[in-house]
Amino acid sequence: MHPRQRKVIHVPTPASRKDNEQQVETVLLENYDRYYRLAYSYTHNEQDAGDIVQGGAYKAIRAAASLKNPDYCQTWLYRIMLNEVFAFFRARRETVPLDAAPSVESAAPDLGASLDLRAAIDALPEQDKAIVLLRFFEDRKLSEIAEILDLNLNTVKSRLYRCLERLKLDLSEGI
């Protein structure tokens, strides 16, 4: 580094920490339902989804001082929530017994199609599933998804295209 060039290090002041914490709390409250839906779309269990969101909110508030740019608060929170979802499944490698799964034959035709779609989405790898859920169930822009998942925009586009092709194939074959 040249002697005249100084590296500027941002050290949060107590006031900026407080502002970050307030902004994080505000965004959490405004988007709680979205975070819950995101967690529920992975767990299919109300209590587990609630636990994930609560844990993510706790971690976000505790780490609010590390939020570098308040403009990206919502993206930062989505990343925390997704990390909580992934951590939940890493900690709990369980399988659902077949007798506990709903029977497609006993469901209405529309419900059967919905269950087929849900099963096809659930069969996707974690990051691909996150892309599909964020794009179509949370109405996130591709650029936002790239930021949330810390991926290149073109990577998100190609994975989304590949996922849609796989879902179309799975649903046409009846997975």
C-alpha positions as CSV (number, residue, x, y, z in Angstrom):
1,M,0.0,0.0,0.0
2,H,1.3,3.4,-0.9
3,P,2.1,5.6,2.1
4,R,-0.4,8.2,1.1
5,Q,-3.1,5.7,0.6
6,R,-4.9,4.9,3.8
7,K,-7.1,2.0,4.2
8,V,-10.4,3.1,5.8
9,I,-11.8,0.6,8.3
10,H,-15.4,1.1,9.2
11,V,-15.8,0.7,13.0
12,P,-19.5,0.9,14.0
13,T,-20.2,3.6,16.5
14,P,-22.7,2.9,19.3
15,A,-25.2,5.1,17.4
16,S,-24.8,3.2,14.1
17,R,-25.1,-0.2,16.0
18,K,-28.4,1.0,17.5
19,D,-29.6,2.2,14.1
20,N,-28.7,-1.2,12.5
21,E,-30.4,-3.0,15.3
22,Q,-33.6,-0.9,14.9
23,Q,-33.6,-1.4,11.1
24,V,-33.1,-5.2,11.5
25,E,-36.0,-5.4,14.0
26,T,-38.2,-3.3,11.7
27,V,-37.4,-5.4,8.6
28,L,-37.9,-8.6,10.6
29,L,-41.3,-7.5,11.8
30,E,-42.4,-6.3,8.3
31,N,-41.3,-9.5,6.7
32,Y,-41.9,-12.1,9.4
33,D,-44.6,-13.9,7.3
34,R,-42.2,-14.2,4.4
35,Y,-39.5,-15.7,6.5
36,Y,-42.0,-18.1,8.1
37,R,-43.3,-19.2,4.6
38,L,-39.7,-19.7,3.4
39,A,-38.9,-21.9,6.5
40,Y,-42.3,-23.7,6.2
41,S,-41.7,-24.4,2.5
42,Y,-38.6,-26.4,3.6
43,T,-39.9,-28.1,6.8
44,H,-43.6,-28.6,6.2
45,N,-44.0,-28.2,9.9
46,E,-45.3,-25.1,11.7
47,Q,-43.3,-25.6,14.9
48,D,-40.1,-26.2,13.1
49,A,-40.6,-23.2,10.8
50,G,-41.4,-21.0,13.8
51,D,-38.2,-22.2,15.6
52,I,-36.1,-21.5,12.5
53,V,-37.5,-18.0,12.1
54,Q,-37.1,-17.3,15.8
55,G,-33.5,-18.6,15.8
56,G,-32.7,-16.5,12.7
57,A,-34.3,-13.4,14.2
58,Y,-32.2,-13.8,17.3
59,K,-29.0,-14.3,15.4
60,A,-29.8,-11.3,13.2
61,I,-30.5,-8.9,16.1
62,R,-27.3,-10.1,17.9
63,A,-25.3,-9.6,14.7
64,A,-26.9,-6.3,13.6
65,A,-23.7,-4.4,14.3
66,S,-22.0,-6.5,11.5
67,L,-24.5,-5.2,8.9
68,K,-22.2,-3.2,6.7
69,N,-24.8,-1.6,4.4
70,P,-28.3,-1.0,5.8
71,D,-29.6,-0.9,2.2
72,Y,-29.0,-4.7,2.0
73,C,-30.7,-5.5,5.3
74,Q,-33.5,-7.6,3.7
75,T,-31.0,-9.6,1.6
76,W,-28.8,-10.1,4.7
77,L,-31.8,-11.4,6.7
78,Y,-32.9,-13.8,3.9
79,R,-29.4,-15.2,3.9
80,I,-29.5,-15.7,7.7
81,M,-32.9,-17.4,7.4
82,L,-31.7,-19.7,4.7
83,N,-28.6,-20.6,6.7
84,E,-30.9,-21.4,9.6
85,V,-32.9,-23.7,7.4
86,F,-29.8,-25.5,6.1
87,A,-28.4,-25.8,9.7
88,F,-31.8,-27.2,10.8
89,F,-31.5,-30.0,8.3
90,R,-27.9,-30.7,8.9
91,A,-28.6,-31.1,12.6
92,R,-31.7,-33.2,11.9
93,R,-31.0,-35.8,9.3
94,E,-34.4,-37.6,9.7
95,T,-36.6,-39.4,7.2
96,V,-40.4,-39.3,7.2
97,P,-42.0,-42.7,7.5
98,L,-44.0,-43.6,4.4
99,D,-47.1,-44.2,6.4
100,A,-47.0,-40.6,7.7
101,A,-47.0,-39.1,4.1
102,P,-50.3,-38.1,2.7
103,S,-51.8,-40.4,0.1
104,V,-52.1,-38.9,-3.3
105,E,-54.8,-41.4,-4.3
106,S,-57.1,-40.1,-1.5
107,A,-56.5,-36.5,-2.3
108,A,-58.5,-34.4,-4.8
109,P,-56.9,-34.1,-8.3
110,D,-55.7,-30.5,-7.7
111,L,-54.2,-31.5,-4.4
112,G,-52.5,-34.4,-6.1
113,A,-50.9,-32.1,-8.7
114,S,-49.8,-29.8,-5.9
115,L,-48.3,-32.6,-4.0
116,D,-46.5,-33.8,-7.1
117,L,-45.0,-30.3,-7.6
118,R,-44.1,-30.1,-3.9
119,A,-42.3,-33.5,-4.1
120,A,-40.5,-32.5,-7.3
121,I,-39.3,-29.2,-5.6
122,D,-38.3,-31.1,-2.5
123,A,-36.2,-33.5,-4.6
124,L,-34.0,-30.6,-5.8
125,P,-30.6,-30.0,-4.2
126,E,-30.7,-27.4,-1.4
127,Q,-29.4,-24.4,-3.3
128,D,-31.4,-25.1,-6.4
129,K,-34.5,-25.5,-4.2
130,A,-33.7,-22.1,-2.6
131,I,-33.5,-20.5,-6.0
132,V,-36.9,-21.9,-7.1
133,L,-38.6,-21.0,-3.8
134,L,-37.2,-17.4,-3.7
135,R,-38.1,-16.8,-7.3
136,F,-41.6,-18.2,-7.5
137,F,-42.9,-18.3,-3.9
138,E,-41.2,-15.2,-2.6
139,D,-41.2,-13.2,-5.8
140,R,-37.5,-12.2,-5.5
141,K,-35.6,-10.8,-8.4
142,L,-32.8,-12.9,-9.9
143,S,-30.3,-10.2,-8.8
144,E,-31.6,-10.4,-5.2
145,I,-31.4,-14.2,-5.2
146,A,-27.8,-14.0,-6.4
147,E,-27.0,-11.6,-3.5
148,I,-28.9,-13.8,-0.9
149,L,-27.1,-17.0,-2.0
150,D,-23.8,-15.3,-2.7
151,L,-23.8,-16.6,-6.3
152,N,-23.0,-15.0,-9.7
153,L,-26.2,-13.8,-11.4
154,N,-25.5,-16.0,-14.5
155,T,-25.1,-19.0,-12.2
156,V,-28.5,-18.3,-10.7
157,K,-30.0,-17.9,-14.2
158,S,-28.5,-21.2,-15.4
159,R,-29.5,-23.1,-12.3
160,L,-33.0,-21.8,-12.4
161,Y,-33.4,-22.8,-16.1
162,R,-31.9,-26.2,-15.3
163,C,-34.3,-26.6,-12.3
164,L,-37.3,-25.7,-14.4
165,E,-36.4,-28.2,-17.0
166,R,-35.9,-30.9,-14.4
167,L,-39.2,-30.0,-12.7
168,K,-41.0,-30.1,-16.1
169,L,-39.5,-33.5,-16.8
170,D,-40.2,-34.9,-13.3
171,L,-43.8,-33.7,-13.5
172,S,-44.4,-35.1,-17.0
173,E,-43.0,-38.5,-15.8
174,G,-44.9,-38.4,-12.6
175,I,-41.7,-38.5,-10.5
